[in-house]
């Protein structure tokens, strides 16, 4: 399928990525996980995104999220992302796309009545050839934003 011209600057993300990451937060014990991320395109002016994690200790499922990325505006390109998290959160984030680099900060984070209170999420992503590195910051439970997650993924050939 031909790539929609509006998402050509995001083409470096397309495909499946797999690797490991670590997590921490002031209110929890540090942890490690295995992760898979997929970016797909269906001919429309957006990319679809899915992410899943598993425990390195017992391979049990952990967090997952799914959503969409789209560009809004000329260079430097503004990027918008809408995600639904398995924890009952919905995240709307906006930021800037530069060659091989994405910086996002949430504009809205809402949760179900049983979701933990998260007030902000920030994401930094750097892609160099077949290596995808990210860092995620989160403000939750009445605390200001802290480092929460980081990972390094490799592009997977299908």
KEKE-546162 format. One line per field, with one value per atom (N, C-alpha, C, O): atom name; x, y, z; residue number from 0. Coordinates in Angstrom, 2 decimals, m for minus. Layout:
KEKE-546162
atom	CA, ...
u	X, ...
v	Y, ...
w	Z, ...
seq	NUM, ...
END
This chain:
KEKE-546162
atom	N, CA, C, O, N, CA, C, O, N, CA, C, O, N, CA, C, O, N, CA, C, O, N, CA, C, O, N, CA, C, O, N, CA, C, O, N, CA, C, O, N, CA, C, O, N, CA, C, O, N, CA, C, O, N, CA, C, O, N, CA, C, O, N, CA, C, O, N, CA, C, O, N, CA, C, O, N, CA, C, O, N, CA, C, O, N, CA, C, O, N, CA, C, O, N, CA, C, O, N, CA, C, O, N, CA, C, O, N, CA, C, O, N, CA, C, O, N, CA, C, O, N, CA, C, O, N, CA, C, O, N, CA, C, O, N, CA, C, O, N, CA, C, O, N, CA, C, O, N, CA, C, O, N, CA, C, O, N, CA, C, O, N, CA, C, O, N, CA, C, O, N, CA, C, O, N, CA, C, O, N, CA, C, O, N, CA, C, O, N, CA, C, O, N, CA, C, O, N, CA, C, O, N, CA, C, O, N, CA, C, O, N, CA, C, O, N, CA, C, O, N, CA, C, O, N, CA, C, O, N, CA, C, O, N, CA, C, O, N, CA, C, O, N, CA, C, O, N, CA, C, O, N, CA, C, O, N, CA, C, O, N, CA, C, O, N, CA, C, O, N, CA, C, O, N, CA, C, O, N, CA, C, O, N, CA, C, O, N, CA, C, O, N, CA, C, O, N, CA, C, O, N, CA, C, O, N, CA, C, O, N, CA, C, O, N, CA, C, O, N, CA, C, O, N, CA, C, O, N, CA, C, O, N, CA, C, O, N, CA, C, O, N, CA, C, O, N, CA, C, O, N, CA, C, O, N, CA, C, O, N, CA, C, O, N, CA, C, O, N, CA, C, O, N, CA, C, O, N, CA, C, O, N, CA, C, O, N, CA, C, O, N, CA, C, O, N, CA, C, O, N, CA, C, O, N, CA, C, O, N, CA, C, O, N, CA, C, O, N, CA, C, O, N, CA, C, O, N, CA, C, O, N, CA, C, O, N, CA, C, O, N, CA, C, O, N, CA, C, O, N, CA, C, O, N, CA, C, O, N, CA, C, O, N, CA, C, O, N, CA, C, O, N, CA, C, O, N, CA, C, O, N, CA, C, O, N, CA, C, O, N, CA, C, O, N, CA, C, O, N, CA, C, O, N, CA, C, O, N, CA, C, O, N, CA, C, O, N, CA, C, O, N, CA, C, O, N, CA, C, O, N, CA, C, O, N, CA, C, O, N, CA, C, O, N, CA, C, O, N, CA, C, O, N, CA, C, O, N, CA, C, O, N, CA, C, O, N, CA, C, O, N, CA, C, O, N, CA, C, O, N, CA, C, O, N, CA, C, O, N, CA, C, O, N, CA, C, O, N, CA, C, O, N, CA, C, O, N, CA, C, O, N, CA, C, O, N, CA, C, O, N, CA, C, O, N, CA, C, O, N, CA, C, O, N, CA, C, O, N, CA, C, O, N, CA, C, O, N, CA, C, O, N, CA, C, O, N, CA, C, O, N, CA, C, O, N, CA, C, O, N, CA, C, O, N, CA, C, O, N, CA, C, O, N, CA, C, O, N, CA, C, O, N, CA, C, O, N, CA, C, O, N, CA, C, O, N, CA, C, O
u	0.85, 0.00, 0.90, 1.90, 0.52, 1.29, 1.10, m0.01, 2.20, 2.18, 1.49, 1.81, 0.56, m0.12, 0.92, 1.74, 0.92, 1.95, 2.06, 3.15, 0.95, 0.98, 1.73, 2.13, 1.93, 2.65, 4.05, 4.73, 4.48, 5.83, 6.91, 7.85, 6.81, 7.84, 7.86, 8.82, 6.81, 6.74, 7.14, 7.10, 7.52, 7.81, 8.91, 8.92, 9.82, 10.91, 10.41, 11.15, 9.17, 8.59, 7.95, 7.80, 7.57, 6.78, 7.45, 8.66, 6.63, 7.12, 6.93, 6.24, 7.57, 7.48, 8.83, 9.88, 8.78, 9.97, 9.87, 8.79, 10.99, 10.97, 12.23, 13.31, 12.08, 13.25, 12.85, 11.83, 13.67, 13.43, 13.47, 14.03, 12.85, 12.83, 12.83, 12.75, 12.92, 12.88, 11.91, 11.66, 11.37, 10.44, 10.74, 11.29, 10.37, 10.52, 9.58, 9.12, 9.31, 8.52, 8.67, 8.90, 8.55, 8.76, 7.85, 8.19, 6.70, 5.74, 5.78, 4.99, 6.71, 6.76, 8.21, 9.15, 8.36, 9.68, 10.08, 9.22, 11.37, 11.82, 11.48, 11.41, 11.28, 10.91, 11.49, 11.91, 11.51, 11.99, 10.93, 10.12, 10.95, 9.91, 10.43, 11.41, 9.73, 9.92, 8.81, 7.71, 9.09, 8.13, 8.09, 9.11, 6.92, 6.75, 5.89, 4.83, 6.34, 5.64, 5.47, 6.38, 4.29, 4.02, 3.42, 2.49, 3.96, 3.40, 2.97, 3.76, 1.71, 1.16, 0.51, 0.21, 0.29, m0.33, m1.36, m1.13, m2.53, m3.58, m3.97, m5.03, m3.11, m3.39, m4.01, m4.09, m4.43, m5.02, m3.92, m2.79, m4.23, m3.19, m2.85, m2.79, m2.63, m2.23, m1.53, m1.64, m0.81, m0.26, m1.03, m1.40, m1.26, m1.81, m0.64, 0.41, m0.86, 0.20, m0.35, m1.47, 0.44, 0.09, 1.36, 2.44, 1.19, 2.32, 1.87, 0.77, 2.71, 2.43, 3.71, 4.80, 3.56, 4.71, 4.42, 3.27, 5.52, 5.45, 6.54, 7.61, 6.28, 7.25, 8.45, 8.28, 9.65, 10.85, 10.96, 11.69, 10.24, 10.32, 9.51, 10.03, 8.25, 7.40, 6.66, 5.78, 6.98, 6.39, 4.90, 4.20, 4.39, 2.98, 2.75, 3.64, 1.56, 1.26, 1.28, 0.90, 1.73, 1.74, 0.88, m0.31, 1.47, 0.76, 0.61, 1.42, m0.45, m0.59, m1.32, m2.06, m1.09, m1.77, m1.89, m1.10, m2.88, m3.10, m3.65, m4.33, m3.36, m3.84, m3.36, m3.05, m3.30, m3.03, m2.10, m2.16, m1.26, m0.38, m0.73, m0.98, m0.74, m0.95, m0.20, 0.01, 0.20, 0.91, m0.08, m1.15, 0.30, m0.57, 0.33, 0.86, 0.49, 1.26, 2.59, 3.08, 3.16, 4.43, 5.62, 5.46, 6.81, 8.03, 8.31, 8.05, 8.82, 8.97, 7.60, 6.66, 7.49, 6.19, 5.63, 6.30, 4.39, 3.66, 3.05, 2.52, 3.13, 2.63, 1.56, 1.69, 0.49, m0.58, m0.70, m0.57, m0.96, m1.13, m2.30, m2.44, m3.13, m4.27, m4.12, m4.03, m4.09, m3.86, m4.89, m5.34, m5.27, m6.05, m5.13, m4.53, m5.03, m4.18, m5.01, m6.18, m4.41, m5.12, m5.46, m6.26, m4.86, m5.09, m6.31, m6.58, m7.05, m8.24, m8.01, m8.88, m6.84, m6.52, m6.67, m6.51, m6.99, m6.94, m5.99, m6.13, m5.04, m4.01, m4.08, m4.14, m4.08, m3.94, m2.66, m2.53, m1.71, m0.43, m0.11, m0.53, 0.66, 1.10, 2.57, 3.09, 3.23, 4.65, 5.22, 4.53, 6.53, 7.29, 8.00, 8.56, 7.95, 8.68, 9.85, 9.68, 11.04, 12.25, 12.80, 12.36, 13.73, 14.26, 14.77, 15.73, 14.12, 14.52, 14.24, 14.70, 13.49, 13.27, 11.84, 11.32, 11.23, 9.88, 9.87, 10.42, 9.26, 9.04, 7.55, 6.98, 6.92, 5.48, 5.21, 5.93, 4.17, 3.69, 2.16, 1.54, 1.58, 0.13, m0.56, m0.10, m1.67, m2.55, m3.78, m4.44, m4.09, m5.21, m4.91, m4.46, m5.14, m5.11, m6.35, m6.54, m7.19, m8.42, m8.49, m7.99, m9.11, m9.21, m10.61, m11.47, m10.82, m12.08, m12.13, m11.16, m13.26, m13.39, m12.45, m12.17, m11.97, m11.07, m9.60, m8.73, m9.31, m7.92, m7.17, m7.76, m5.85, m5.02, m5.01, m5.14, m4.85, m4.85, m3.51, m2.49, m3.53, m2.35, m2.70, m3.72, m1.87, m2.17, m1.32, m1.68, m0.19, 0.66, 1.54, 1.98, 1.79, 2.69, 3.54, 3.02, 4.83, 5.74, 6.55, 6.97, 6.77, 7.52, 8.62, 8.41, 9.79, 10.92, 11.31, 11.57, 11.37, 11.69, 12.80, 12.77, 13.80, 14.88, 15.04, 15.17, 15.02, 15.20, 16.42, 16.50, 17.38, 18.58, 18.68, 19.00, 18.39, 18.35, 17.37, 16.17, 17.86, 16.97, 16.92, 16.60, 17.23, 17.18, 16.21, 16.34, 15.26, 14.20, 14.41, 14.25, 14.76, 14.96, 13.92, 13.57, 13.42, 12.43, 12.60, 13.18, 12.06, 11.94, 10.54, 10.06, 9.90, 8.56, 8.58, 9.08, 8.01, 7.86, 6.37, 5.51, 6.07, 4.67, 4.48, 5.33, 3.35, 2.91, 1.68, 0.68, 1.75, 0.65, 0.56, 1.53, m0.63, m0.82, m0.47, m0.02, m0.67, m0.38, 1.07, 1.42, 1.94, 3.35, 3.61, 2.87, 4.63, 5.00, 5.62, 5.88, 5.87, 6.43, 7.79, 8.66, 7.93, 9.17, 9.44, 8.53, 10.70, 11.03, 10.25, 10.19, 9.67, 8.92, 9.42, 9.66, 9.59, 9.96, 11.05, 11.16, 11.86, 12.79, 12.98, 12.83, 13.30, 13.50, 14.31, 14.45, 14.84, 15.57, 15.05, 15.13, 14.50, 13.89, 14.64, 15.25, 14.59, 15.21, 14.11, 13.09, 14.34, 13.37, 13.38, 14.44, 12.18, 12.04, 11.66, 10.74, 12.37, 12.03, 10.98, 11.11, 9.93, 8.87, 9.10, 8.31
v	m1.17, 0.00, 1.24, 1.30, 2.21, 3.45, 4.28, 4.41, 4.83, 5.64, 6.97, 7.65, 7.34, 8.63, 9.73, 9.67, 10.74, 11.79, 12.51, 12.94, 12.64, 13.36, 12.60, 13.21, 11.30, 10.55, 10.12, 9.40, 10.55, 10.21, 10.56, 9.79, 11.72, 12.01, 11.02, 10.99, 10.21, 9.22, 7.82, 6.88, 7.68, 6.36, 5.62, 4.39, 6.34, 5.70, 4.86, 4.03, 5.07, 4.32, 3.01, 2.09, 2.91, 1.77, 0.43, 0.27, m0.53, m1.88, m2.31, m1.66, m3.43, m4.01, m3.87, m4.09, m3.49, m3.26, m4.13, m4.27, m4.70, m5.57, m5.35, m5.11, m5.44, m5.27, m5.31, m5.91, m4.67, m4.66, m3.25, m2.33, m3.09, m1.80, m1.95, m3.05, m0.81, m0.77, 0.31, 1.27, 0.13, 1.11, 1.39, 0.56, 2.59, 3.00, 4.17, 4.82, 4.43, 5.59, 5.67, 4.65, 6.85, 6.95, 6.05, 5.73, 5.64, 4.86, 3.36, 2.61, 2.89, 1.46, 0.97, 1.76, m0.36, m0.97, m0.97, m1.13, m0.78, m0.85, m2.22, m3.22, m2.25, m3.48, m3.47, m2.44, m4.65, m4.80, m5.53, m6.28, m5.32, m5.92, m6.14, m5.53, m7.02, m7.24, m6.47, m6.36, m5.93, m5.04, m5.26, m5.58, m5.08, m5.07, m3.88, m3.66, m3.14, m1.96, m2.15, m2.60, m1.80, m1.90, m0.58, m0.05, m0.08, 1.08, 0.59, m0.01, 0.86, 0.41, 1.57, 2.62, 1.35, 2.37, 1.70, 0.60, 2.35, 1.76, 2.64, 2.45, 3.60, 4.47, 5.80, 6.72, 5.92, 7.17, 8.06, 7.60, 9.32, 10.25, 10.11, 11.10, 8.87, 8.61, 7.27, 6.46, 7.02, 5.70, 5.13, 5.86, 3.83, 3.18, 2.62, 2.28, 2.53, 2.16, 1.17, 1.33, 0.16, m0.74, m1.10, m1.22, m1.28, m1.57, m2.58, m2.45, m3.59, m4.59, m4.88, m4.85, m5.15, m5.51, m6.79, m7.11, m7.51, m8.74, m8.71, m8.14, m9.31, m9.40, m10.25, m11.30, m9.81, m10.62, m11.75, m12.71, m11.64, m12.67, m13.91, m15.02, m13.72, m14.88, m14.80, m15.63, m13.83, m13.65, m13.32, m13.47, m12.88, m12.51, m11.16, m10.31, m10.95, m9.66, m8.53, m8.70, m7.37, m6.18, m5.11, m5.33, m4.00, m2.86, m3.03, m3.69, m2.42, m2.31, m1.00, m0.48, m0.51, 0.71, 0.67, 0.01, 1.37, 1.40, 2.76, 3.42, 3.18, 4.48, 4.89, 4.05, 6.21, 6.78, 7.98, 8.75, 8.14, 9.29, 10.00, 9.35, 11.33, 12.09, 13.41, 13.95, 13.89, 15.16, 16.30, 16.13, 17.45, 18.64, 19.85, 20.41, 20.25, 21.45, 21.19, 20.06, 22.26, 22.15, 22.04, 22.13, 21.85, 21.72, 23.01, 24.07, 23.00, 21.73, 21.12, 21.80, 19.87, 19.22, 19.01, 18.50, 19.40, 19.13, 17.75, 17.38, 16.98, 15.62, 15.49, 16.04, 14.77, 14.50, 12.99, 12.23, 12.56, 11.14, 10.96, 11.71, 9.98, 9.64, 8.16, 7.30, 7.87, 6.50, 6.07, 6.87, 4.80, 4.16, 3.17, 2.31, 3.29, 2.42, 1.32, 1.53, 0.15, m0.97, m0.70, m1.43, 0.32, 0.65, 1.56, 1.99, 1.84, 2.67, 4.13, 4.96, 4.46, 5.84, 6.10, 5.20, 7.34, 7.83, 9.02, 9.93, 9.00, 10.04, 10.76, 10.12, 12.09, 12.92, 13.71, 14.47, 13.53, 14.23, 14.92, 14.50, 16.00, 16.76, 17.07, 17.14, 17.27, 17.58, 17.88, 18.27, 17.68, 18.04, 16.80, 16.00, 16.67, 15.63, 16.29, 17.22, 15.79, 16.18, 14.91, 13.82, 15.00, 13.77, 12.79, 13.08, 11.62, 10.58, 10.86, 10.12, 11.92, 12.30, 12.81, 13.54, 12.41, 12.84, 13.27, 12.58, 14.41, 14.88, 15.15, 15.92, 14.51, 14.66, 14.99, 14.53, 15.77, 16.05, 15.98, 16.45, 15.39, 15.24, 16.59, 17.49, 16.71, 17.86, 17.46, 18.31, 16.17, 15.63, 14.19, 13.40, 13.84, 12.46, 12.26, 12.96, 11.33, 11.05, 9.57, 8.74, 9.25, 7.85, 7.45, 8.29, 6.15, 5.60, 5.78, 6.22, 5.45, 5.63, 4.72, 5.01, 3.65, 2.74, 2.91, 2.24, 3.79, 4.01, 4.83, 5.64, 4.60, 5.44, 6.85, 7.04, 7.83, 9.22, 9.57, 9.61, 9.83, 10.28, 11.65, 11.79, 12.64, 14.00, 14.47, 15.44, 13.79, 14.20, 13.04, 12.23, 12.99, 12.00, 12.72, 13.49, 12.48, 13.02, 11.89, 10.98, 11.95, 10.90, 11.51, 12.51, 10.90, 11.26, 10.00, 8.97, 10.09, 8.93, 9.33, 10.41, 8.46, 8.66, 7.36, 6.28, 7.46, 6.30, 6.54, 7.53, 5.62, 5.66, 4.33, 3.30, 4.36, 3.15, 2.15, 2.40, 1.02, m0.02, m0.10, m1.14, 1.02, 1.08, 2.19, 3.33, 1.84, 2.72, 2.86, 1.88, 4.05, 4.29, 5.30, 6.24, 5.09, 6.03, 6.21, 5.37, 7.32, 7.63, 8.19, 8.99, 7.78, 8.26, 8.84, 8.23, 10.04, 10.72, 10.72, 10.76, 10.66, 10.61, 11.38, 11.34, 12.08, 12.68, 11.90, 11.86, 11.28, 10.43, 10.45, 10.75, 10.13, 10.00, 11.24, 11.13, 12.42, 13.66, 14.10, 15.14, 13.32, 13.67, 14.43, 14.25, 15.28, 15.93, 14.90, 13.76, 15.31, 14.40, 13.86, 14.59, 12.53, 11.80, 10.85, 10.47, 10.49, 9.42, 8.17, 7.83, 7.49, 6.26, 5.07, 4.00, 5.23, 4.10, 4.49, 5.64, 3.50, 3.66, 2.30, 1.27, 2.33, 1.07, 1.26, 2.36, 0.14, 0.10, m1.09, m2.23, m0.80, m1.82, m1.90, m0.93, m3.08, m3.31, m3.56, m4.17, m3.08, m3.38, m4.88, m5.49, m5.46, m6.89, m7.11, m6.47, m8.01, m8.36, m9.45, m10.43, m9.28, m10.28, m11.25, m12.16
w	0.00, 0.00, 0.00, 0.71, m0.81, m0.89, 0.37, 0.89, 0.84, 2.06, 1.78, 0.80, 2.63, 2.49, 2.63, 3.54, 1.74, 1.78, 3.12, 3.50, 3.84, 5.12, 6.21, 7.21, 6.04, 7.07, 6.63, 7.36, 5.45, 5.00, 6.03, 6.19, 6.74, 7.75, 8.92, 9.68, 9.08, 10.15, 9.69, 10.48, 8.43, 7.87, 8.62, 8.64, 9.25, 9.98, 11.16, 11.68, 11.59, 12.70, 12.26, 13.07, 11.00, 10.53, 10.79, 10.63, 11.21, 11.44, 12.88, 13.67, 13.19, 14.53, 15.22, 14.61, 16.48, 17.30, 18.54, 19.11, 18.97, 20.14, 20.97, 20.43, 22.29, 23.16, 24.61, 24.98, 25.44, 26.88, 27.43, 26.82, 28.60, 29.25, 30.75, 31.29, 31.42, 32.88, 33.31, 32.59, 34.50, 35.05, 36.51, 37.23, 36.92, 38.31, 38.55, 37.61, 39.79, 40.20, 41.71, 42.35, 42.31, 43.76, 44.60, 45.74, 44.06, 44.85, 44.58, 45.16, 43.70, 43.36, 43.35, 43.32, 43.37, 43.24, 41.76, 40.89, 41.47, 40.07, 39.46, 40.17, 38.16, 37.47, 36.06, 35.54, 35.45, 34.07, 33.27, 33.82, 31.96, 31.11, 29.70, 29.26, 29.00, 27.57, 26.88, 27.42, 25.69, 25.04, 23.54, 22.92, 22.98, 21.52, 21.13, 21.71, 20.14, 19.63, 18.13, 17.44, 17.62, 16.18, 15.69, 16.29, 14.58, 13.88, 12.51, 11.78, 12.15, 10.86, 10.13, 10.71, 8.83, 7.98, 7.10, 6.59, 6.91, 6.09, 4.89, 4.30, 4.54, 3.41, 3.81, 2.99, 5.05, 5.56, 6.14, 6.29, 6.49, 6.96, 8.45, 9.18, 8.90, 10.28, 10.34, 9.42, 11.43, 11.72, 12.91, 13.82, 12.89, 14.07, 14.88, 14.35, 16.19, 17.12, 18.13, 18.61, 18.45, 19.55, 20.30, 19.73, 21.61, 22.48, 23.52, 24.07, 23.80, 24.82, 25.58, 25.02, 26.89, 27.70, 28.49, 28.79, 28.83, 29.60, 30.66, 30.44, 31.78, 32.86, 32.44, 31.81, 32.78, 32.54, 33.56, 33.33, 34.67, 35.71, 35.33, 35.40, 34.93, 34.66, 33.33, 33.06, 32.49, 31.16, 31.21, 30.20, 32.36, 32.45, 31.78, 31.79, 31.20, 30.55, 31.56, 32.72, 31.11, 31.95, 31.27, 31.03, 30.96, 30.37, 28.85, 28.20, 28.31, 26.86, 26.56, 27.39, 25.35, 24.90, 23.39, 22.70, 22.88, 21.44, 21.05, 21.84, 19.82, 19.39, 18.02, 17.17, 17.81, 16.50, 16.60, 17.56, 15.59, 15.45, 14.16, 13.14, 14.21, 12.98, 13.08, 14.16, 11.93, 11.85, 11.70, 11.12, 12.23, 12.14, 11.92, 12.87, 10.68, 10.39, 9.73, 9.71, 9.17, 8.45, 9.42, 10.64, 8.84, 9.64, 10.40, 9.84, 11.67, 12.39, 12.61, 13.03, 12.34, 12.32, 13.71, 14.60, 13.87, 15.10, 14.98, 13.94, 16.06, 16.08, 17.14, 18.24, 16.82, 17.77, 17.94, 16.98, 19.18, 19.45, 20.41, 21.38, 20.14, 20.99, 21.36, 20.48, 22.67, 23.13, 24.16, 24.98, 24.11, 25.16, 25.86, 25.21, 27.18, 27.99, 28.63, 28.95, 28.82, 29.44, 30.91, 31.50, 31.49, 32.90, 33.10, 34.22, 32.02, 32.13, 31.83, 32.08, 31.29, 30.94, 29.45, 28.63, 29.12, 27.75, 27.75, 28.57, 26.84, 26.76, 25.42, 24.37, 25.47, 24.27, 24.47, 25.43, 23.56, 23.66, 22.35, 21.28, 22.46, 21.29, 21.45, 22.57, 20.33, 20.39, 19.04, 18.10, 18.96, 17.77, 17.22, 17.96, 15.90, 15.18, 14.48, 13.70, 14.77, 14.06, 13.43, 13.80, 12.50, 11.89, 12.94, 13.65, 13.04, 13.97, 15.43, 16.29, 15.73, 17.13, 17.32, 16.48, 18.44, 18.79, 20.25, 21.11, 20.53, 21.90, 22.05, 21.29, 23.04, 23.27, 24.73, 25.63, 24.96, 26.31, 26.28, 25.33, 27.29, 27.30, 27.42, 28.13, 26.70, 26.86, 27.67, 28.27, 27.67, 28.45, 28.81, 27.97, 30.07, 30.52, 31.38, 32.38, 30.98, 31.72, 32.03, 31.27, 33.15, 33.54, 33.91, 34.20, 33.90, 34.39, 35.91, 36.52, 36.50, 37.95, 38.74, 39.91, 38.14, 38.85, 38.46, 39.02, 37.53, 37.10, 38.14, 38.85, 38.21, 39.07, 38.50, 37.29, 39.36, 38.93, 38.30, 38.98, 37.00, 36.25, 35.68, 35.01, 35.93, 35.47, 34.30, 33.63, 34.04, 32.91, 32.47, 33.29, 31.17, 30.58, 29.53, 28.72, 29.56, 28.55, 27.95, 28.66, 26.65, 25.95, 25.10, 24.41, 25.15, 24.29, 23.54, 24.15, 22.21, 21.37, 20.41, 19.82, 20.28, 19.32, 18.53, 19.12, 17.21, 16.35, 15.48, 14.75, 15.58, 14.74, 14.02, 14.62, 12.72, 11.89, 12.48, 12.46, 13.00, 13.50, 15.02, 15.59, 15.69, 17.16, 17.58, 17.14, 18.42, 18.92, 20.43, 21.16, 20.89, 22.33, 22.80, 22.08, 24.01, 24.54, 26.03, 26.72, 26.50, 27.93, 28.15, 27.34, 29.24, 29.56, 30.97, 31.91, 31.09, 32.37, 32.72, 31.83, 34.01, 34.42, 35.72, 36.61, 35.81, 37.08, 37.51, 36.79, 38.68, 39.14, 40.65, 41.34, 41.15, 42.59, 43.39, 44.53, 42.80, 43.48, 43.42, 43.98, 42.76, 42.63, 41.33, 40.36, 41.29, 40.03, 39.08, 39.47, 37.86, 36.85, 37.29, 37.75, 37.12, 37.40, 36.25, 35.51, 36.10, 35.14, 35.55, 36.74, 34.57, 34.86, 34.06, 34.62, 32.75, 31.90, 30.91, 30.50, 30.54, 29.42, 28.77, 29.42, 27.50, 26.80, 25.55, 25.02, 25.09, 23.81, 23.03, 23.48, 21.85, 21.01, 19.69, 19.24, 19.08, 17.78, 16.76, 17.07, 15.54, 14.47, 14.20, 14.10, 14.08, 13.85, 12.39, 11.88, 11.73, 10.35, 10.37, 11.10, 9.57, 9.51, 8.37, 8.16
seq	0, 0, 0, 0, 1, 1, 1, 1, 2, 2, 2, 2, 3, 3, 3, 3, 4, 4, 4, 4, 5, 5, 5, 5, 6, 6, 6, 6, 7, 7, 7, 7, 8, 8, 8, 8, 9, 9, 9, 9, 10, 10, 10, 10, 11, 11, 11, 11, 12, 12, 12, 12, 13, 13, 13, 13, 14, 14, 14, 14, 15, 15, 15, 15, 16, 16, 16, 16, 17, 17, 17, 17, 18, 18, 18, 18, 19, 19, 19, 19, 20, 20, 20, 20, 21, 21, 21, 21, 22, 22, 22, 22, 23, 23, 23, 23, 24, 24, 24, 24, 25, 25, 25, 25, 26, 26, 26, 26, 27, 27, 27, 27, 28, 28, 28, 28, 29, 29, 29, 29, 30, 30, 30, 30, 31, 31, 31, 31, 32, 32, 32, 32, 33, 33, 33, 33, 34, 34, 34, 34, 35, 35, 35, 35, 36, 36, 36, 36, 37, 37, 37, 37, 38, 38, 38, 38, 39, 39, 39, 39, 40, 40, 40, 40, 41, 41, 41, 41, 42, 42, 42, 42, 43, 43, 43, 43, 44, 44, 44, 44, 45, 45, 45, 45, 46, 46, 46, 46, 47, 47, 47, 47, 48, 48, 48, 48, 49, 49, 49, 49, 50, 50, 50, 50, 51, 51, 51, 51, 52, 52, 52, 52, 53, 53, 53, 53, 54, 54, 54, 54, 55, 55, 55, 55, 56, 56, 56, 56, 57, 57, 57, 57, 58, 58, 58, 58, 59, 59, 59, 59, 60, 60, 60, 60, 61, 61, 61, 61, 62, 62, 62, 62, 63, 63, 63, 63, 64, 64, 64, 64, 65, 65, 65, 65, 66, 66, 66, 66, 67, 67, 67, 67, 68, 68, 68, 68, 69, 69, 69, 69, 70, 70, 70, 70, 71, 71, 71, 71, 72, 72, 72, 72, 73, 73, 73, 73, 74, 74, 74, 74, 75, 75, 75, 75, 76, 76, 76, 76, 77, 77, 77, 77, 78, 78, 78, 78, 79, 79, 79, 79, 80, 80, 80, 80, 81, 81, 81, 81, 82, 82, 82, 82, 83, 83, 83, 83, 84, 84, 84, 84, 85, 85, 85, 85, 86, 86, 86, 86, 87, 87, 87, 87, 88, 88, 88, 88, 89, 89, 89, 89, 90, 90, 90, 90, 91, 91, 91, 91, 92, 92, 92, 92, 93, 93, 93, 93, 94, 94, 94, 94, 95, 95, 95, 95, 96, 96, 96, 96, 97, 97, 97, 97, 98, 98, 98, 98, 99, 99, 99, 99, 100, 100, 100, 100, 101, 101, 101, 101, 102, 102, 102, 102, 103, 103, 103, 103, 104, 104, 104, 104, 105, 105, 105, 105, 106, 106, 106, 106, 107, 107, 107, 107, 108, 108, 108, 108, 109, 109, 109, 109, 110, 110, 110, 110, 111, 111, 111, 111, 112, 112, 112, 112, 113, 113, 113, 113, 114, 114, 114, 114, 115, 115, 115, 115, 116, 116, 116, 116, 117, 117, 117, 117, 118, 118, 118, 118, 119, 119, 119, 119, 120, 120, 120, 120, 121, 121, 121, 121, 122, 122, 122, 122, 123, 123, 123, 123, 124, 124, 124, 124, 125, 125, 125, 125, 126, 126, 126, 126, 127, 127, 127, 127, 128, 128, 128, 128, 129, 129, 129, 129, 130, 130, 130, 130, 131, 131, 131, 131, 132, 132, 132, 132, 133, 133, 133, 133, 134, 134, 134, 134, 135, 135, 135, 135, 136, 136, 136, 136, 137, 137, 137, 137, 138, 138, 138, 138, 139, 139, 139, 139, 140, 140, 140, 140, 141, 141, 141, 141, 142, 142, 142, 142, 143, 143, 143, 143, 144, 144, 144, 144, 145, 145, 145, 145, 146, 146, 146, 146, 147, 147, 147, 147, 148, 148, 148, 148, 149, 149, 149, 149, 150, 150, 150, 150, 151, 151, 151, 151, 152, 152, 152, 152, 153, 153, 153, 153, 154, 154, 154, 154, 155, 155, 155, 155, 156, 156, 156, 156, 157, 157, 157, 157
END
